């Protein structure tokens, strides 16, 4: 996503979150190969429909940003 590439992911909590938060891709029901194929075809056929704000996504998911969020969480949990 930070390179502008949309993703296709199964509808599992950890897998679907980046797509839900950025709008960059499609989510399919786990175990449904037809839905997976449809999601892949849709993303490949309409890549512009699944683009997000790459600079914003890059900033949001940078290692530095994530590390700061973990540090804040750890401080909160240990106080």
C-alpha positions as CSV (number, residue, x, y, z in Angstrom):
1,X,0.0,0.0,0.0
2,X,2.9,2.4,0.7
3,X,4.0,1.8,-2.9
4,X,0.5,2.5,-4.2
5,X,-0.4,-1.2,-4.7
6,X,-3.9,-2.2,-3.5
7,X,-4.3,-5.5,-1.6
8,X,-6.7,-8.4,-1.5
9,X,-7.2,-10.0,1.9
10,X,-9.5,-12.5,3.6
11,X,-12.1,-11.3,6.1
12,X,-10.0,-12.0,9.2
13,X,-9.7,-9.3,11.9
14,X,-5.9,-8.6,11.4
15,X,-6.0,-9.1,7.6
16,X,-8.9,-6.8,6.8
17,X,-7.9,-3.8,8.9
18,X,-5.4,-2.2,6.5
19,X,-8.0,-2.3,3.7
20,X,-10.8,-1.1,5.9
21,X,-8.6,1.8,7.2
22,X,-7.2,2.8,3.8
23,X,-9.7,1.7,1.2
24,X,-6.9,0.2,-0.8
25,X,-8.2,-3.1,-1.9
26,X,-10.9,-5.7,-1.5
27,X,-11.8,-8.1,1.2
28,X,-13.2,-11.6,0.5
29,X,-14.8,-14.2,2.7
30,X,-12.2,-16.7,3.9
31,X,-12.5,-20.1,2.3
32,X,-14.5,-18.8,-0.7
33,X,-12.3,-19.2,-3.8
34,X,-14.9,-17.6,-6.1
35,X,-15.0,-14.4,-3.9
36,X,-11.2,-14.4,-3.9
37,X,-11.1,-14.6,-7.7
38,X,-13.7,-11.9,-8.0
39,X,-11.8,-9.6,-5.7
40,X,-8.5,-10.2,-7.6
41,X,-10.2,-9.5,-10.9
42,X,-11.9,-6.4,-9.6
43,X,-8.6,-5.0,-8.2
44,X,-6.6,-5.8,-11.3
45,X,-9.3,-4.5,-13.6
46,X,-10.0,-1.3,-11.7
47,X,-6.8,-0.4,-9.8
48,X,-7.7,3.3,-9.7
49,X,-10.9,2.5,-7.8
50,X,-8.7,1.0,-5.0
51,X,-6.2,3.8,-4.6
52,X,-5.6,5.6,-1.3
53,X,-3.6,8.6,-0.1
54,X,-0.1,7.0,-0.3
55,X,1.7,9.7,1.6
56,X,-0.8,9.6,4.4
57,X,-0.7,5.8,4.5
58,X,3.1,5.8,4.5
59,X,3.2,8.2,7.4
60,X,0.5,6.3,9.3
61,X,2.2,2.9,9.0
62,X,5.8,4.0,9.1
63,X,8.0,2.0,11.6
64,X,8.6,5.2,13.6
65,X,4.8,5.9,14.0
66,X,4.1,2.3,14.9
67,X,7.0,2.2,17.4
68,X,5.7,5.4,19.0
69,X,2.2,3.9,19.4
70,X,3.6,0.7,21.0
71,X,5.7,2.7,23.4
72,X,2.7,4.9,24.4
73,X,0.6,1.7,24.9
74,X,3.4,0.1,27.0
75,X,3.7,3.2,29.1
76,X,0.0,3.3,29.7
77,X,-0.1,-0.4,30.6
78,X,2.8,-0.1,33.1
79,X,1.6,3.0,34.9
